[in-house]
Amino acid sequence: MTDARRGAVSFRGVVKTFGSFTAIPGLDLEIEPGELVTLLGPSGCGKTTTLRMLAGLETPTSGEIAIGGTEVTRLPANRRDVSMVFQSYALFPHMSVARNVAYGLESGGMKPREARAAAIEGLNLVGLTGMADRLPSELSGGQQQRVAVARALVLEPQVLLLDEPLSNLDARLRRRVRTEIRDLQQRLGFTAVYVTHDQEEALAVSDRIVVMREGRIAQQGSPRELYEAPASEFIADFIGEANVLPCEVLSIEGGDASVRVGGATLTLPARDAAPGPAKLAARANAIRLTPGPGPLTGRILSAAYLGDHMEYEVETDLGTLFVVAPEDDNAFGQGSDVALAFRARGLALIA
């Protein structure tokens, strides 16, 4: 292994079966050193099984896994250069924070004094200076999660694995801790594989998102690529809850498509579309509501005020649409008749 490949991860033709059930039918995935890749998908899609195979907690039925250019497919978990942060934190309640962080180092043969010094350095790294002698019960949930991250990082693994690390935190704390994890990863440049079912979390922390469905990669790319250019109806709906509308591609010219949606005609990137029936993914904030008649009309089924924006369900000839509008736009009540128009961004033709 060269330093340049330290932290690189490869899945080559990996298959995992449980009896007659095939959880992963054949996975090929490359993760670059220093990259934070999120495995995202609904329950049962194979993301956690993939992470557990990388950690050595499950053995592939066939195929190869490599870390840093070295094959590790059959190596036990304790011989892989990875550390894992679990959703439950898995801290020892009777040990101080410093002893929790130092535990893995001492188990590996480091002298207690050296292990404590490394543990305190790790705690400083995650913003827990001065808390070394507290018990886990004396910390908040977010602080406990940072202890779990410090415990993993002091082992200096090639790859840090995070399995739903924020699922036990409330919404506000999740936002703060995910920012801290991302900042730490970028500052230290370690490779991380992050598993979550939360689309917003994945968009916030990732260099690259791998969306999985039924054990296969449905699409992978940067957060912006997946959000703005979904490859399928499944991706469009799963990443950001897009409205998927029937449409017709009228013509293609110079990479642009002329598209009819209801009574409106739009010009959009063609994305390999051909003239004829198609589908349009429209983000909730890409639809604008106005009073009065228009080429596409609807009726407000529900209206919810959420402080800085309104959320609407609108009945139209194209189906019921979910619309998010800034609070300073026109506010409409239930039963209002509205015209719908499309903003310039947040629209994509899909297969």
Phi and psi in degrees as a GROMACS rama.xvg file:
@    title "Ramachandran Plot"
@    xaxis  label "Phi"
@    yaxis  label "Psi"
@TYPE xy
-96.7379  155.61  THR-2
-56.829  -32.8561  ASP-3
-63.1468  -27.6369  ALA-4
-101.661  2.10104  ARG-5
-59.4554  124.961  ARG-6
93.8461  -6.94871  GLY-7
-69.6014  144.412  ALA-8
-128.071  136.975  VAL-9
-132.729  130.391  SER-10
-110.64  123.372  PHE-11
-124.16  104.972  ARG-12
59.4709  37.461  GLY-13
-78.7043  127.218  VAL-14
-120.931  138.72  VAL-15
-135.66  122.172  LYS-16
-119.28  149.683  THR-17
-121.966  98.4249  PHE-18
63.7005  -124.261  GLY-19
-88.2187  -4.61256  SER-20
-94.6374  128.627  PHE-21
-98.8724  108.259  THR-22
-80.355  -40.2556  ALA-23
-127.524  106.251  ILE-24
-79.9001  -9.4064  PRO-25
156.693  95.8949  GLY-26
-109.148  125.881  LEU-27
-121.069  118.437  ASP-28
-151.422  133.927  LEU-29
-117.897  131.632  GLU-30
-120.931  126.234  ILE-31
-81.8839  152.914  GLU-32
-56.6997  136.699  PRO-33
78.2906  7.15261  GLY-34
-96.023  141.514  GLU-35
-103.769  110.548  LEU-36
-111.689  129.809  VAL-37
-104.846  129.589  THR-38
-92.4234  117.43  LEU-39
-125.391  143.304  LEU-40
167.229  169.233  GLY-41
-70.2015  168.533  PRO-42
-56.087  136.636  SER-43
83.8434  8.73272  GLY-44
-83.006  -12.8017  CYS-45
106.794  0.366216  GLY-46
-67.2745  -43.1072  LYS-47
-70.7495  -37.0976  THR-48
-60.5598  -41.5665  THR-49
-60.7561  -45.8344  THR-50
-63.6001  -41.5024  LEU-51
-67.1087  -32.8591  ARG-52
-67.7821  -37.798  MET-53
-66.781  -35.7079  LEU-54
-75.6044  -17.036  ALA-55
89.5508  11.3813  GLY-56
-88.0678  -14.8723  LEU-57
-133.916  148.698  GLU-58
-107.49  129.092  THR-59
-59.5695  147.058  PRO-60
-70.4746  -37.4248  THR-61
-156.77  168.898  SER-62
96.9917  -178.821  GLY-63
-131.839  145.308  GLU-64
-123.331  132.82  ILE-65
-127.212  143.753  ALA-66
-126.129  122.992  ILE-67
62.0668  28.4032  GLY-68
85.1876  -1.3626  GLY-69
-109.215  128.839  THR-70
-68.653  133.331  GLU-71
-127.697  12.2051  VAL-72
-48.8784  -43.8251  THR-73
-104.865  4.99939  ARG-74
-75.2651  141.604  LEU-75
-68.6263  164.524  PRO-76
-58.5331  -37.2244  ALA-77
-76.684  -3.27689  ASN-78
-110.708  10.3548  ARG-79
-102.277  143.617  ARG-80
-87.9868  61.5836  ASP-81
-134.482  156.921  VAL-82
-129.222  148.929  SER-83
-124.253  136.449  MET-84
-107.885  118.191  VAL-85
-92.8616  159.477  PHE-86
-66.0453  -27.6591  GLN-87
-90.5212  3.33071  SER-88
71.8826  -44.4373  TYR-89
56.4846  44.116  ALA-90
-87.784  148.643  LEU-91
-79.8886  116.217  PHE-92
-67.864  -24.9411  PRO-93
-88.9351  -6.11606  HIS-94
-100.599  149.077  MET-95
-64.7328  165.61  SER-96
-57.7431  -44.6239  VAL-97
-63.127  -40.8859  ALA-98
-67.66  -36.1504  ARG-99
-59.2625  -45.3722  ASN-100
-69.9452  -35.3958  VAL-101
-80.7702  -12.5723  ALA-102
-55.4711  -48.136  TYR-103
-65.4818  -34.6324  GLY-104
-67.6349  -43.5058  LEU-105
-66.3346  -37.9508  GLU-106
-63.1346  -28.0259  SER-107
-85.6875  1.99808  GLY-108
105.993  0.917367  GLY-109
-73.4607  142.953  MET-110
-65.3335  143.943  LYS-111
-53.6731  -40.7848  PRO-112
-65.5122  -42.2261  ARG-113
-67.074  -39.2106  GLU-114
-64.3449  -39.8815  ALA-115
-65.6001  -40.9158  ARG-116
-61.7716  -42.7572  ALA-117
-65.894  -36.9533  ALA-118
-64.5904  -43.5639  ALA-119
-64.4146  -38.8086  ILE-120
-61.9347  -40.893  GLU-121
-65.0588  -39.015  GLY-122
-66.4826  -38.7618  LEU-123
-61.0224  -37.8727  ASN-124
-62.283  -35.0378  LEU-125
-100.04  15.4399  VAL-126
81.2156  26.4734  GLY-127
-116.143  37.4569  LEU-128
-59.1543  134.033  THR-129
85.1471  2.41385  GLY-130
-109.468  13.1222  MET-131
-60.4211  -34.2061  ALA-132
-98.1562  6.88539  ASP-133
-79.8368  158.983  ARG-134
-88.3502  154.21  LEU-135
-53.7821  -34.5147  PRO-136
-66.1543  -16.6263  SER-137
-90.1866  2.04831  GLU-138
-108.976  157.212  LEU-139
-73.6198  169.244  SER-140
-59.8202  -40.6552  GLY-141
-66.5428  -38.1631  GLY-142
-67.4067  -39.6258  GLN-143
-61.1414  -39.6918  GLN-144
-64.9197  -36.065  GLN-145
-68.7886  -32.1122  ARG-146
-62.0306  -43.4968  VAL-147
-61.9475  -38.2324  ALA-148
-66.9343  -43.6732  VAL-149
-61.3761  -42.1096  ALA-150
-59.4033  -38.4558  ARG-151
-72.2493  -40.6524  ALA-152
-71.4088  -32.5057  LEU-153
-65.983  -18.0952  VAL-154
-77.0828  -6.31399  LEU-155
50.3596  56.0187  GLU-156
-74.1141  159.468  PRO-157
-67.2304  -37.3518  GLN-158
-135.409  132.396  VAL-159
-99.523  127.387  LEU-160
-108.343  131.433  LEU-161
-126.147  114.954  LEU-162
-104.437  100.749  ASP-163
45.893  54.2116  GLU-164
-69.1463  -16.107  PRO-165
-111.691  4.59403  LEU-166
-67.808  -19.9665  SER-167
-92.9024  5.13167  ASN-168
-102.994  154.229  LEU-169
-74.098  169.405  ASP-170
-59.0035  -44.5143  ALA-171
-66.6802  -42.1551  ARG-172
-67.6018  -35.1579  LEU-173
-59.1116  -43.7787  ARG-174
-61.3394  -42.3587  ARG-175
-70.0308  -44.7505  ARG-176
-70.0628  -36.2404  VAL-177
-64.5388  -35.3685  ARG-178
-65.1014  -40.4064  THR-179
-64.625  -42.6934  GLU-180
-63.2726  -44.1772  ILE-181
-63.9156  -44.6955  ARG-182
-61.6225  -41.4783  ASP-183
-64.4784  -43.4639  LEU-184
-63.4635  -42.231  GLN-185
-68.7637  -37.0305  GLN-186
-68.9168  -40.9383  ARG-187
-92.5655  -20.2665  LEU-188
73.0073  24.63  GLY-189
-83.3338  158.646  PHE-190
-80.0027  136.059  THR-191
-136.927  139.552  ALA-192
-119.003  121.233  VAL-193
-120.254  127.853  TYR-194
-110.169  130.591  VAL-195
-155.347  159.989  THR-196
-107.322  1.16353  HIS-197
-93.1085  112.202  ASP-198
-63.2195  -41.7322  GLN-199
-63.7272  -40.2666  GLU-200
-61.4214  -44.9023  GLU-201
-62.4372  -43.6284  ALA-202
-61.9018  -34.5991  LEU-203
-77.2633  -32.6629  ALA-204
-105.945  -14.4407  VAL-205
-93.8955  145.417  SER-206
-78.0881  -39.4588  ASP-207
-144.347  140.427  ARG-208
-111.866  132.357  ILE-209
-111.407  108.304  VAL-210
-88.4407  125.658  VAL-211
-110.006  146.445  MET-212
-146.936  120.394  ARG-213
53.7296  41.7849  GLU-214
80.8412  0.836903  GLY-215
-116.867  159.455  ARG-216
-81.4769  115.188  ILE-217
-79.7632  -37.8207  ALA-218
-169.09  148.952  GLN-219
-138.47  150.552  GLN-220
166.314  -176.079  GLY-221
-67.9586  159.035  SER-222
-52.0061  -42.2713  PRO-223
-65.5064  -40.702  ARG-224
-61.9663  -44.8434  GLU-225
-69.2582  -36.1393  LEU-226
-73.7207  -42.5124  TYR-227
-92.4229  -19.2674  GLU-228
-136.506  62.414  ALA-229
-62.935  141.731  PRO-230
-87.4526  -11.684  ALA-231
-154.798  168.431  SER-232
-62.464  -37.516  GLU-233
-60.0261  -47.2864  PHE-234
-65.5745  -42.907  ILE-235
-59.7853  -40.0258  ALA-236
-78.3266  -36.0871  ASP-237
-76.9463  -38.0121  PHE-238
-95.4241  95.2207  ILE-239
90.5223  8.57763  GLY-240
50.8323  61.9957  GLU-241
-75.5198  152.036  ALA-242
-80.4594  129.171  ASN-243
-107.363  115.253  VAL-244
-114.362  141.875  LEU-245
-69.7347  142.456  PRO-246
-150.115  177.573  CYS-247
-133.484  126.361  GLU-248
-82.6085  115.404  VAL-249
-81.5107  -41.0368  LEU-250
-162.052  161.413  SER-251
-124.147  131.585  ILE-252
-150.19  121.346  GLU-253
58.8534  34.6513  GLY-254
86.4107  -3.51661  GLY-255
-109.509  148.869  ASP-256
-115.618  137.737  ALA-257
-90.75  120.451  SER-258
-125.589  131.116  VAL-259
-101.156  125.284  ARG-260
-124.679  111.103  VAL-261
59.0265  -124.246  GLY-262
-97.4109  5.17547  GLY-263
-100.638  149.124  ALA-264
-119.543  128.046  THR-265
-122.272  156.292  LEU-266
-112.116  121.039  THR-267
-134.873  158.332  LEU-268
-56.4199  133.828  PRO-269
-69.7493  -35.9225  ALA-270
51.0704  46.8176  ARG-271
68.5556  13.379  ASP-272
-71.3571  155.253  ALA-273
-117.345  154.91  ALA-274
-55.4824  138.602  PRO-275
130.801  -171.532  GLY-276
-60.7615  142.376  PRO-277
-153.596  -174.392  ALA-278
-128.481  145.42  LYS-279
-119.896  125.573  LEU-280
-90.3683  122.31  ALA-281
-123.712  115.473  ALA-282
-62.5004  154.509  ARG-283
-60.3869  -31.4795  ALA-284
-91.3071  4.59728  ASN-285
-92.7121  -0.782656  ALA-286
-109.183  127.835  ILE-287
-109.758  133.496  ARG-288
-103.862  135.79  LEU-289
-137.726  158.846  THR-290
-73.7315  162.145  PRO-291
86.5208  177.429  GLY-292
-73.4549  160.768  PRO-293
-167.958  178.302  GLY-294
-66.1301  -23.9511  PRO-295
-133.172  122.457  LEU-296
-121.848  162.388  THR-297
-160.319  -179.808  GLY-298
-130.943  135.909  ARG-299
-71.5257  118.81  ILE-300
-87.5876  -35.7686  LEU-301
-152.229  150.693  SER-302
-138.36  129.628  ALA-303
-129.146  129.761  ALA-304
-91.0374  123.519  TYR-305
-122.935  38.1685  LEU-306
85.0474  -84.2881  GLY-307
-94.4334  -0.373769  ASP-308
-154.974  164.551  HIS-309
-110.61  146.939  MET-310
-119.215  130.737  GLU-311
-126.383  148.255  TYR-312
-110.025  126.099  GLU-313
-123.096  124.226  VAL-314
-83.5732  124.74  GLU-315
-135.95  173.081  THR-316
-66.6043  -17.2036  ASP-317
-92.2154  -0.936473  LEU-318
117.943  -178.438  GLY-319
-85.4086  123.779  THR-320
-108.878  145.599  LEU-321
-100.209  125.225  PHE-322
-128.404  133.567  VAL-323
-113.114  126.281  VAL-324
-128.464  142.335  ALA-325
-56.2493  146.153  PRO-326
-63.9314  -26.2328  GLU-327
-83.396  -3.69158  ASP-328
-71.7993  177.366  ASP-329
-58.0617  131.162  ASN-330
-96.9963  131.979  ALA-331
-118.113  143.881  PHE-332
-96.2103  167.18  GLY-333
-56.6308  133.74  GLN-334
91.8179  -6.03223  GLY-335
-69.9053  142.038  SER-336
-88.3044  133.949  ASP-337
-136.64  159.529  VAL-338
-103.455  145.19  ALA-339
-113.805  134.58  LEU-340
-131.496  167.045  ALA-341
-113.694  134.856  PHE-342
-76.6331  170.636  ARG-343
-71.0159  -31.8587  ALA-344
-110.674  159.644  ARG-345
93.1115  17.2915  GLY-346
-122.884  140.126  LEU-347
-153.931  133.202  ALA-348
-72.5457  138.005  LEU-349
-129.264  160.485  ILE-350
